[in-house]
Amino acid sequence: MPEAGDLDLQVALQLLRQAGHAIPAPDTLGTRAGLQLIIDRLCELSLRDTLTGLANTRHFLAVLEQEVDRVSRSGEIALLLLIDLDRFKAINDSRGHLAGDEALRAVAQVLEKNVRPMDTAARYGGDEFAVILPNCRPAAGRAIAERICKQVEQTPVVLGDGTALALTASIGCAHVSPWRKASAKHLLEQADQELYRAKAQGRNQVAMDMSLAIPVSSEEKRQLLHHFRRDKNE
């Protein structure tokens, strides 16, 4: 009969296999280095959404709290995006949950291609995503959000039966600025209000309160738009 420690190790290895992680070689499993590698990968797994590979809700909320604190100390501006798929319930109802899962993975790939290494893209829950953009002025952040919106629309999701889903998304944006005292909860509420406004105005668009926006040069915008992450497969 296996010992409790052996059983825990087997459970850990099974979790890593299910998540698509490479398993350490059998002869290293009993070593300190092998066990540390497993622990590191389990820690990473605990911060990721299993369906999309993006940051999960818990990790996103922790990063948002840290960013609010950093902005208050650094004087920089950051941006929060909330992204919601349009009419996602209809996809699940008419095409099934597997089709819905494919749609969510497709949006996650769009986000990964359109954020910088310093940014955090997360699956916030259900069909809602979130992106934290540190050191990003509102005008430049809006350009990024509009690019995400456009690329979601231009990314058909091909299903197993050969048919394709056409997707669109609505995005609400909130500023994290040093001259406005705000909590992570307040910022989420503000971004959610803007998301609701984007939906009410016809969906497939970006909504942002630009009253506090600082002008951004075309060069700053260009640098932001050209520092996206490459596709993981490249």
N, C-alpha and C positions, 0 to 999 in steps of 0.2 A: 504494500500500500504506500503511495507517495506521501512524503512529509508535507506539512502545510506550506513550507517555504517553496517546495517543488511545485505544488499546485498553483501558488501565486505566480510563480515564474511562467508556468504554462498559460495561465490566463493573460498575463502581460504580453506574451508572445502572440497569442491569438488576437488580442486587440490591435497589435501592431500590424499583423498580417491583414486583418480586415480593413485597416486604414491605408494599406498599400505601402507600408514601410518595409525596407529591407531588414531582414533578421540577421543578427550577428552570427558568425560562423559557430557551429556547435562546440568547437574546442575552446572558444573564448567565453562561453556563457557562464562558466564558473569563476572567471577571473574578475578582478575589481574593475578593469577597464571595460569588460563586456557588460557587467551589471550597470556600470555608470552610463554606458551608451543606451541601454534599455530605459533607464530612469529618465535620461535627457529626452528621449523620444516620446516617452509617456507624458512628460511635462508639456512638451510641444503639442501633443495630441489633445491635452486637456484645454488648450487655448484655441483650438480650431473647430470649426463647424464641420462635421463629418461628411455632409453632402457636398459642400462647395469648396472646402479647403480654406475658406477665408477665416478671419478671426471670428470667434463666437461672441455671443452677447456679453458674457462675463468679462472677457478680455477687452472688448470694445469699451464698456463702461469704465473699466479701470484706466484705459488709455485716455479717455475723455476727461476724467477727473484730473489726471496728471497734466493734460494739456491746458485745462483751465488754470491750474496752479502755475504752470510755466509761463503762460501769457501774462499773468499778473506780475510776475517777476521780471520777465524779459522785455516787456513793452511791445512785443510783436503781435501781429494779428493772425488768427487762425480761422478756419472755416469748417463748419459741420454740414455735411450733405445727408439728407434722408432720401432714399430712392425706393419707390414702390412700383411694382409692375402693374400696368393697367389691365383691369378685367381678368385678373389671374384666376379668380374663382370659376369663371366660365371655362377656362382651360381645364382645370381639374374636373369640373362637372361633365364636360363634353368629351374630353380626350383621356381622362384618367390621371391618377397621381404620378404615374411614371413619366407621362408627358410633362406634367408640372415640374417634376424633378429635373428633367432635361432643360427646361426653360430657366430654372434657377441656376443651374451650372453654366449655362450660356451667358447669363448676366454676370455671374462671378468672373468669368474669363474676360468680359469687357472691362470690368472694374480693374482687374489685375493689369491689363494693358494700358490703363489710363491714369494710373497713380504713380507717384514717385516712391523711391525706396523708403523715404521718411514718413510717408503717409500710412494710414491704417484703414484698410477696407474690411468690412465685417458684414456677416449676415446677422441682421438685428433681430429677425424673427419672422417666421412665415415667408411671405414674399417681399419683405422689406429689408433693404440693405442700408448701410451707413458708411460714410467715408470721413475721416478726420484729416484735414489738410493743414499742417503746421506752417507758420510763416507764409501765409498766402493771403494776399489782399482780395477783397470781395470781387472786384471786376475780373481779376485773373481766375479766381475760383469759379465765377459764373461761366467763364469760357470753358473751363474743364467740365463743369456740369453739363453744359450744352453739348459738348463733344460726346460725353457719355450717353446722353439722351439720343443723339443722332446715331451713334454706333449700335445701341440696342435696337433701334428701329431697322438698321441695315444688317442685322445678324439673324437670318432665319434659322430656326431650330428644326433640323431634319430628324424625323422620328423613325422608328424601326420599320414602319410600313411604307417608308419613302415619301410620306407627306411632310409638309413643312408648316411650322407655326410662325406667324408674324407677331413680333413683340413690340410693345412700346412701354415707356416708363415715364413717370412723373417724378420731379425732384424738387425738394424744398431745402433752402439753405439758411443757415444762421451764422452770424459773425461771433467770434470769440475775441473781444477787444479789451485792451488794458484799461480803457477809460470808462467801461461799463461793468459794474460789479454784477456777476452772473454765476449761477451754479450750473452744474452739468444738467440737472433736471430742468432748469429754466431754458437752457439752450435747446434741449430736446423738444420742449414744448413749442419754442419759437420755430424750430425747423419743421415741426409737425404742422403748425399753422400755415407755414408757407407751402408745405406739401399739399395740404387741403386746398389752398388757393390755386395751385397748379392743376389739381383735379377739377375744381369747379370751373376753371377757365377753359376746359376742353381736353385736359390730359396731354401726354406726350410733350411736355414742356417743363421749363425751369422757372421757379418763383423764388424771388429774393427781395428783401427789403433793402434797397440801395440808398436809403436816406443817409446812412453813415459811411457809405463807400468812399474810399480814398482813390483818386485817379491813379491808374497804373499805366506805365509806358508800354508801347507796343513791344519793346525789347524784353521787358519783364514778362509779358504775356507769352512771347515767343519761347523764352527759356523754360517757362513752366510747361507749356504744351509739348515741348520736345524732350522732356525728361521723364517720360513714362517708362514703366517697366516693360521689358520685352516679354513676349509670350514665353511661358515656362518651357514650351517644347522647342524653343529656338536655342 
